[in-house]
């Protein structure tokens, strides 16, 4: 039987899977191409092609391949793959339609329920994601990844107790899942009689005694630093934090000068003359951009405004920069460098940029007239945002520079903010950020609404009323009860936003004044006030 022709596709499929599991993606792709050339009607071959294309970020060819598979055999598994391709191509509406159809499907394979859960997470449909993760665990409770991802969703939805249990289960099943330790530590304030310090230290000892140069143990040190700070053991906390940041930084290829040059380039290109000409308003859509340095209070402001019945938050989006890049590329003009790219953006069709941005975001939010984009990094594009959408509200959070820098330094970011792991780099970056914000306020005065984090948390009602009025909204009392907002939060502040505004973070950096001296020195030289 093994020599019959119809067994050959299965043999080639098995060979592809072996190459992939061995990490030989190139060979897997080569064999897959042979398979589909020889057996064009073998639907599983096109599914494998789609899967492999996604691994190399070739989403368009991945979509074409899975559509061929579906034309031959329309299975739910293949529709799930198509939805994943559509998300990668930013076709959120198309992906949501498929995901909705799959919600009632009972897969026999736990991985498919897990993958569907991940799809719902990417679509921002967190209750549906949680349901799929529970289905996966019911079929197979052993994979630690299932419990970790379930815990993340529980945290987003405000179920701190459930998230704590699920992160604990993930650690039990995989003691080397160091991110789970950190995520659990960040859920709530640890207490002397109830903390994880002993378990974290044991995990550190195991990690450092195995292969210290190959182990990414830095999340454990971040977890230790966080719990020690909760217990007010400040010197021990900063020692752990410094070890964590050094371990993270030494694995990165990054030069802060590149970022500083980009920020300077933006200031040089977007001069006052560009903003002197009038640009027509963009329809009736009213985007609200909340930006600034990370850890400056942007999530708090997002929750306040999202509590208003006319506002929906789309979260932290890269859509504006993606639409900007799409327009630059469609112009066909060669881009020689990042500074050259900045120069080209001043010649974009701003009205078209605004329209394409809004169209890309609309599928992510409901029919609310106003929507929020809370990506802190959008401060780089504040000028372009105003040119593209003059009616957009731009809110810049301002927090004590030292509290901001300390809060940034102690946070482990997934893929962003590479300047945050070295005190001097962080100090120089903050100066550049402040200089750019000063520049925006000079060349387009009155456009950006500056909101003080300290004033907001000490005088919540007064500052909230002014904020709501600035956004053109009628007053609603629920904006003061933002902590009752049941909407999911996916940021580092996901646990804190379930609490009323608190002032305990103000001046926290002073516990580490001597250790933060490199930043203080930079601020002193550049005239940045530290209070």
Residue pairs with C-beta under 8 A, 6 or more apart in sequence:
1 7
8 38
8 39
9 35
9 39
9 42
9 44
9 45
12 31
12 34
12 35
12 38
12 39
12 45
13 35
13 44
13 45
13 48
15 31
16 28
16 31
16 32
16 35
16 48
16 52
17 28
17 48
19 25
19 27
19 28
19 31
20 28
20 52
20 55
25 52
25 55
25 56
28 52
29 52
29 56
32 45
32 48
32 49
32 52
33 49
35 42
35 45
35 48
36 42
36 45
36 46
36 49
36 65
39 45
41 72
42 72
43 68
43 69
43 70
43 72
43 73
43 75
43 78
44 69
45 69
46 65
46 66
46 68
46 69
46 72
47 65
47 66
47 69
47 77
47 78
47 81
49 61
49 62
49 65
50 62
50 63
50 65
50 66
50 69
50 81
50 85
51 62
51 81
53 59
53 61
53 62
53 65
54 62
54 84
54 85
54 88
57 88
59 85
59 88
59 89
60 89
62 85
62 88
63 82
63 85
63 86
63 89
66 78
66 81
66 82
66 85
67 82
69 78
69 81
70 78
70 79
70 82
76 102
76 105
76 107
76 112
77 107
77 109
77 112
79 98
79 101
79 102
80 98
80 102
80 112
80 115
80 116
80 119
82 98
83 94
83 95
83 98
83 99
83 102
83 119
84 95
84 115
84 119
86 92
86 94
86 95
86 98
87 95
87 119
87 122
87 123
90 319
90 322
90 360
92 123
92 363
92 364
93 363
95 119
95 123
96 123
96 125
96 363
99 116
99 119
99 120
99 123
99 125
99 128
102 116
103 128
103 131
105 116
106 135
107 113
107 116
107 135
108 139
109 139
110 135
110 136
110 137
110 139
110 140
110 143
110 146
111 136
113 132
113 133
113 135
113 136
113 139
114 132
114 133
114 136
114 143
114 145
114 146
114 149
116 132
117 128
117 129
117 130
117 131
117 132
117 133
117 135
117 136
117 149
117 153
118 129
118 149
120 126
120 128
120 129
120 132
121 129
121 149
121 152
121 153
124 315
124 364
124 488
126 153
126 156
126 157
126 488
127 157
129 149
129 153
130 150
130 153
130 154
130 157
133 146
133 149
133 150
133 153
134 150
136 143
136 146
137 146
137 147
137 150
140 146
142 173
143 173
144 169
144 170
144 171
144 173
144 174
144 177
144 180
145 170
147 166
147 167
147 169
147 170
147 173
148 166
148 167
148 170
148 177
148 179
148 180
148 183
150 166
151 162
151 163
151 164
151 165
151 166
151 167
151 169
151 170
151 180
151 183
151 184
152 163
152 183
154 160
154 162
154 163
154 166
155 163
155 183
155 187
155 494
155 495
156 488
156 489
156 490
156 494
157 486
157 488
158 486
158 489
158 494
158 498
160 187
160 188
160 495
160 498
163 183
163 184
163 187
164 184
164 187
164 188
167 180
167 181
167 183
167 184
167 187
168 184
170 177
170 180
171 177
171 180
171 181
171 184
171 199
174 180
175 203
175 206
176 207
178 203
178 207
178 216
178 217
178 218
178 219
178 220
178 223
179 219
181 196
181 199
181 200
181 203
181 219
181 220
181 223
182 219
182 220
182 222
182 223
182 226
182 412
184 196
184 223
185 196
185 200
185 222
185 223
185 226
185 227
186 223
186 226
186 492
186 495
187 495
188 495
189 230
190 196
190 197
190 226
190 227
190 230
190 231
191 230
191 231
192 231
195 227
195 230
195 231
196 223
196 227
197 224
197 227
197 228
197 231
200 220
200 223
200 224
200 227
201 224
203 220
204 217
204 220
204 221
204 224
207 215
207 217
207 220
208 215
208 217
216 247
216 251
217 247
218 243
218 244
218 245
218 247
218 248
218 412
219 244
219 412
220 244
221 240
221 241
221 243
221 244
221 247
222 240
222 241
222 244
222 410
222 412
224 237
224 240
224 244
225 237
225 238
225 240
225 241
225 244
225 410
226 237
226 410
228 234
228 236
228 237
228 240
229 237
229 410
234 511
234 512
238 512
238 515
241 409
241 410
242 515
244 412
245 409
245 420
245 421
245 422
246 421
248 412
248 421
249 421
249 422
252 418
252 421
254 418
254 419
256 419
256 422
256 425
256 428
256 429
258 338
259 419
259 429
259 432
260 428
260 429
260 432
261 338
261 339
262 338
262 339
262 342
262 380
263 380
263 432
263 433
263 435
263 436
264 432
265 338
265 339
265 342
265 343
266 342
266 380
266 383
266 436
266 439
267 435
267 436
267 439
269 342
269 343
269 345
269 346
270 346
270 383
270 384
270 439
270 443
271 443
272 442
272 443
274 346
274 383
274 387
274 443
275 383
275 386
275 387
275 443
275 444
279 350
279 351
279 387
279 388
279 390
280 351
280 390
281 389
281 390
281 391
282 351
282 354
282 355
282 358
282 388
282 389
282 390
282 391
282 392
283 355
283 358
284 369
285 358
285 369
285 371
285 389
286 369
286 370
286 371
286 391
286 392
286 393
286 471
286 472
287 357
287 358
287 361
287 370
287 371
287 372
287 373
287 389
287 392
287 393
288 305
288 311
288 370
288 371
288 372
288 373
288 392
288 393
288 395
288 471
289 372
289 373
289 374
289 378
289 382
289 385
289 392
289 393
289 394
289 395
290 298
290 301
290 302
290 305
290 372
290 373
290 374
290 395
290 397
291 298
291 374
291 375
291 376
291 377
291 378
291 379
291 382
291 394
291 395
291 396
291 397
292 298
292 376
292 379
292 396
292 397
292 398
292 399
293 376
293 379
293 397
293 399
293 404
293 408
293 430
293 433
294 376
294 408
294 411
294 413
294 416
294 417
294 420
294 492
295 399
295 404
295 407
295 408
295 411
295 492
296 376
296 397
296 398
296 399
296 404
296 407
296 453
297 397
297 399
297 451
297 453
297 456
297 457
298 374
298 376
298 397
299 374
299 489
299 491
299 492
299 493
299 496
299 497
300 453
300 456
300 457
300 482
300 493
300 496
300 497
300 501
301 395
301 397
301 451
301 456
301 467
302 313
302 372
302 374
303 482
303 483
303 485
303 487
303 489
303 497
304 464
304 467
304 479
304 482
305 311
305 313
305 370
305 372
305 467
305 468
305 471
305 473
305 479
306 312
306 313
306 372
306 482
306 485
306 487
307 476
307 478
307 479
307 481
307 482
307 484
307 485
308 370
308 468
308 473
308 476
308 478
308 479
309 476
309 478
310 368
310 369
310 370
310 473
310 474
311 368
311 370
311 371
311 372
311 471
311 473
312 365
312 366
312 368
312 370
312 371
312 372
313 365
313 371
313 372
313 374
313 487
314 361
314 364
314 365
314 371
314 372
314 373
314 374
315 364
315 373
315 374
315 490
316 373
316 374
316 375
316 376
316 490
316 491
317 361
317 364
317 373
317 375
318 375
319 357
319 360
319 361
319 373
320 357
320 373
320 375
320 378
320 381
320 384
320 385
321 381
322 360
323 353
323 356
323 357
323 360
324 345
324 348
324 353
324 381
324 384
326 356
327 348
327 349
327 352
327 353
327 356
328 335
328 341
328 344
328 345
328 348
331 344
333 344
335 341
335 344
345 384
348 384
348 388
350 384
350 387
350 388
351 388
353 384
353 388
354 388
354 389
354 392
357 388
357 389
358 389
361 371
361 373
365 371
370 471
370 472
370 473
374 491
377 416
378 385
379 396
379 433
379 436
379 437
379 440
380 436
382 394
382 396
382 437
382 440
382 447
382 448
383 440
383 443
383 444
385 392
385 394
386 392
386 394
386 444
386 447
393 449
393 470
393 471
393 472
394 447
394 448
394 449
395 448
395 449
395 451
395 467
395 470
396 437
396 448
396 449
396 450
396 451
397 451
397 453
398 450
398 451
398 452
398 453
399 407
399 452
399 453
399 454
400 453
400 454
400 506
400 507
400 509
400 530
400 531
401 430
401 434
401 523
401 528
401 529
401 530
402 509
402 510
402 516
402 519
402 520
402 523
402 530
403 505
403 506
403 507
403 508
403 509
404 430
405 423
405 426
405 427
405 430
405 509
405 516
405 519
406 508
406 509
406 512
406 516
407 505
407 508
408 417
408 420
408 426
409 420
409 421
409 423
409 426
411 420
411 492
413 420
413 492
419 425
419 426
419 428
419 429
420 426
423 516
423 518
423 519
424 518
424 519
424 522
426 519
427 518
427 519
427 521
427 522
427 523
428 522
430 519
430 523
430 528
431 522
431 523
431 526
431 528
434 528
437 448
440 447
440 448
441 447
441 448
441 450
449 467
449 470
451 463
451 467
452 463
454 506
455 463
456 463
456 464
456 467
456 501
457 501
457 502
457 503
457 506
458 503
458 506
460 480
460 501
461 480
464 479
464 480
465 475
468 474
468 475
468 476
468 479
469 475
478 484
478 485
482 497
483 497
483 498
483 499
483 500
485 497
489 497
491 497
509 516
513 520
520 530
522 528
523 529
523 530
